[in-house]
Amino acid sequence: MSSRLRLLAAVCALGLGGALSGTARADDPADAAALRRLNADYVRAFLACDVARFRDLLADDFCGVLADGRVIDKAEFLREAARPPGVRDFRVTDTVIRLYGDAALVNDLAAYARPNGTAAQTRYVDVWARRQGRWQVVSVQITRVTAPPGTP
């Protein structure tokens, strides 16, 4: 990994620590509902290659860790988002939203078929921050789900 990517990863990690200080709460139904809608927008933008929507959803200081381990910034994310996702039958389940004041974690399980028809799953966590009254994604981490040991 290049020194620039290591630095970006370290900055992401430090930023998340501060954003999530506090206790999780699920008692704000308006925030939870807004985040659920925004998460659905995020998924729609992914499937439609909607770079304009992602430009609005992602904070300028966004950073992400992709399933292949690459650390990317907002500009790289937008370049990736412009490419067709190459998935079929994409569906998101197991959504969990945890609120921490002006920060929130949104966890999901995404199941889909690859272009060759094989089934695949990824889990992702998006970190959202409310800034000037508006929720934006400040970080994402995507993890491939592999079959349990002993599964063909």
C-alpha positions as CSV (number, residue, x, y, z in Angstrom):
1,M,0.0,0.0,0.0
2,S,1.4,3.4,-0.9
3,S,2.2,5.9,1.8
4,R,-0.7,8.1,0.5
5,L,-3.2,5.3,1.0
6,R,-1.8,4.5,4.4
7,L,-2.1,8.1,5.4
8,L,-5.7,8.2,4.1
9,A,-6.6,5.0,6.0
10,A,-5.1,6.5,9.2
11,V,-7.1,9.7,8.8
12,C,-10.3,7.7,8.2
13,A,-9.7,5.7,11.4
14,L,-9.0,8.8,13.5
15,G,-12.0,10.6,12.2
16,L,-14.3,7.7,13.0
17,G,-13.2,7.6,16.6
18,G,-14.3,11.1,17.2
19,A,-17.5,10.8,15.2
20,L,-18.7,7.8,17.2
21,S,-17.9,8.9,20.8
22,G,-21.1,8.6,22.8
23,T,-23.7,6.0,23.4
24,A,-25.8,4.3,20.7
25,R,-29.5,5.3,20.8
26,A,-32.4,4.2,18.7
27,D,-34.9,6.5,20.2
28,D,-35.0,9.1,17.5
29,P,-37.4,7.7,14.9
30,A,-37.1,10.8,12.6
31,D,-33.4,10.3,12.3
32,A,-33.7,6.6,11.8
33,A,-36.3,7.0,9.2
34,A,-34.3,9.7,7.4
35,L,-31.2,7.4,7.4
36,R,-33.3,4.5,6.1
37,R,-34.4,6.6,3.2
38,L,-30.9,7.9,2.5
39,N,-29.6,4.3,2.6
40,A,-32.2,3.3,0.0
41,D,-31.1,6.3,-2.1
42,Y,-27.5,5.1,-1.8
43,V,-28.5,1.7,-3.1
44,R,-30.5,3.2,-5.9
45,A,-27.6,5.4,-6.9
46,F,-25.3,2.4,-6.9
47,L,-27.5,0.4,-9.2
48,A,-28.2,3.4,-11.5
49,C,-24.6,4.7,-11.6
50,D,-26.0,8.0,-10.3
51,V,-22.8,10.0,-9.7
52,A,-24.7,13.2,-9.1
53,R,-26.7,11.6,-6.3
54,F,-23.5,10.2,-4.8
55,R,-21.8,13.6,-5.1
56,D,-24.6,14.9,-2.8
57,L,-24.7,11.9,-0.4
58,L,-20.9,11.7,0.2
59,A,-19.1,14.3,2.4
60,D,-16.2,16.1,0.7
61,D,-13.9,14.4,3.3
62,F,-15.3,10.9,2.6
63,C,-13.0,7.9,2.6
64,G,-13.8,4.3,2.0
65,V,-12.3,0.8,2.2
66,L,-13.4,-1.4,-0.6
67,A,-13.8,-5.2,-0.4
68,D,-10.4,-5.6,-2.1
69,G,-8.7,-3.5,0.6
70,R,-8.2,-0.4,-1.4
71,V,-8.7,2.9,0.4
72,I,-10.4,5.5,-1.7
73,D,-11.5,9.2,-1.4
74,K,-14.6,10.8,-2.7
75,A,-13.2,11.5,-6.2
76,E,-12.2,7.8,-6.7
77,F,-15.5,6.6,-5.3
78,L,-17.3,8.8,-7.9
79,R,-15.2,7.4,-10.7
80,E,-16.0,3.9,-9.5
81,A,-19.7,4.8,-9.2
82,A,-19.9,5.8,-12.8
83,R,-19.1,2.2,-13.9
84,P,-22.0,-0.3,-14.2
85,P,-22.0,-2.4,-11.1
86,G,-22.2,-5.7,-12.9
87,V,-24.7,-7.3,-10.5
88,R,-28.2,-8.8,-10.9
89,D,-30.9,-9.4,-8.4
90,F,-29.3,-7.0,-5.9
91,R,-31.1,-6.9,-2.6
92,V,-30.3,-5.5,0.8
93,T,-31.3,-7.1,4.1
94,D,-30.4,-7.1,7.7
95,T,-30.3,-3.3,7.9
96,V,-29.3,-2.0,11.3
97,I,-29.1,1.7,12.1
98,R,-27.3,2.9,15.2
99,L,-27.4,6.6,16.2
100,Y,-24.7,8.4,18.1
101,G,-25.8,12.0,18.3
102,D,-24.7,13.6,15.0
103,A,-23.2,10.3,13.8
104,A,-24.8,7.0,12.7
105,L,-23.7,3.6,11.5
106,V,-25.8,1.8,8.9
107,N,-25.0,-1.9,8.5
108,D,-26.4,-4.0,5.7
109,L,-26.1,-7.4,4.0
110,A,-26.2,-7.1,0.2
111,A,-26.9,-10.3,-1.8
112,Y,-26.7,-10.4,-5.6
113,A,-25.6,-12.5,-8.6
114,R,-22.3,-11.8,-10.4
115,P,-22.3,-11.4,-14.2
116,N,-21.5,-15.1,-14.5
117,G,-24.6,-16.0,-12.4
118,T,-22.8,-17.1,-9.2
119,A,-24.3,-15.8,-5.9
120,A,-22.3,-13.4,-3.8
121,Q,-22.8,-11.4,-0.6
122,T,-21.1,-8.4,0.9
123,R,-21.6,-6.6,4.2
124,Y,-21.1,-3.0,4.4
125,V,-21.1,-0.3,7.1
126,D,-21.7,3.3,6.2
127,V,-20.8,6.0,8.7
128,W,-23.0,9.0,8.4
129,A,-22.4,12.4,10.0
130,R,-25.0,15.2,10.4
131,R,-23.4,18.4,9.4
132,Q,-25.3,21.7,9.3
133,G,-28.5,19.7,9.7
134,R,-27.8,17.3,6.8
135,W,-26.7,13.7,6.9
136,Q,-23.8,12.7,4.7
137,V,-21.7,9.5,4.3
138,V,-18.2,10.1,5.7
139,S,-16.9,6.6,5.4
140,V,-17.8,3.2,4.1
141,Q,-16.3,-0.2,4.5
142,I,-17.3,-3.1,2.3
143,T,-16.5,-6.7,3.2
144,R,-17.0,-9.8,1.1
145,V,-18.9,-12.6,2.8
146,T,-17.2,-15.9,2.2
147,A,-18.8,-19.3,2.7
148,P,-18.3,-20.8,6.1
149,P,-15.5,-23.3,6.5
150,G,-16.3,-26.7,5.0
151,T,-18.9,-25.3,2.6
152,P,-18.2,-26.2,-1.1
